[in-house]
Amino acid sequence: MLVLWAAFTLAFLILFIMPSDPVRLVLNSGGAGNVAATVSPEQIAAINAQFGFDRPLVVQYFSALGNALQGDFGTSLQTRQPVVDEIAAVLPGTLTLAALALIFAVLWGTTLAVLSTYTRMSWLRQILLSLPSVGASVPAFWLGLLLIQLFSFQLGWFPPMGNNGWKSLVMPMLTLSLPVGAAIAQILARSLRTAMAQPYVVTARAKGASRIRVLLHHAVRNAAIPPLTVMGLLVGQLIAGSVVTETVFSRTGLGRLVVSAVNRQDIPVVLGVVVLSALIFVITSLIVDLVYSVIDPRVNVRSLTRV
């Protein structure tokens, strides 16, 4: 709850520190010029009263916080629709994209880490270990545009934008999974090198176990703890990356909703998305803590809660 409260409070304060006026942005959102300049001060005051912006900041904060605790984030300033309904309409698409990207990132990141640890050729190991750094440094928007140019315009394999069918998920998934998979590969490869130097590995090899068996059945299980530790941050990175990815590929989702809400200073929508993102982070961290004891029996949930 502390994380959710902190996320809500910081987002609330930042939105009200912004110099722009949300009411004037609402009036000018129709694209018909500077409509706010033709509206009388009395009308602007009435709109401020309608949304509660005429009340002191502290009163607005506690009112919004009390409603948020009941699952009510108010009404969008732009669409006049309930914030919960707007988020619910776009959330499935983003969650599907993020889940597929996470699965693919874990698969290719783990494969790369295992291969770089297993190979005895130093030149190949150096090449494999350098790939995650390259992947982490590639800008998501550049990669997305490159994939569109190659697979949509030149080869015609996948649609360049939209939410129609599984083909529209392929390129956004690749774009979103690249930095996450790179982080997993970097952390797991380092952890695997440490695990392969442990005494139990020497003992297993002395008993006749092959190098690949020791790596997959012993080292990977013990080396998985550090990547799991940062899994909550990686899920947060996926949610943050969806803002750029969904914008590049013109996908309807949580990312594009955030961009539109921030540009128009739609305070209720931004607060709703921020709290939802923090909730996903908290749930992911809880699941990771529970998985610890499954992977490593030496870790138990009671010790984790004490920490």
Secondary structure, DSSP 8 states (H G I E B T S, - for coil): -HHHHHHHHHHHHHHHHSSS-HHHHHHTTTSSS-GGGGS-HHHHHHHHHHHTTTS-HHHHHHHHHHHHHTT---B-TTT-SBHHHHHHHHHHHHHHHHHHHHHHHHHHHHHHHHHHHH---HHHHHHHHHHHHHHHHS-HHHHHHHHIIIIIIIS--S-SSSS-TTHHHHHHHHHHHHHHHHHHHHHHHHHHHHHTTSHHHHHHHHTT--HHHHIIIIIHHHHTHHHHHTHHHHHHHHHHHHHHHHHHTT--SHHHHHHHHHHTT-HHHHHHHHHHHHHHHHHHHHHHHHHHHHH-TT--HHHHHH-
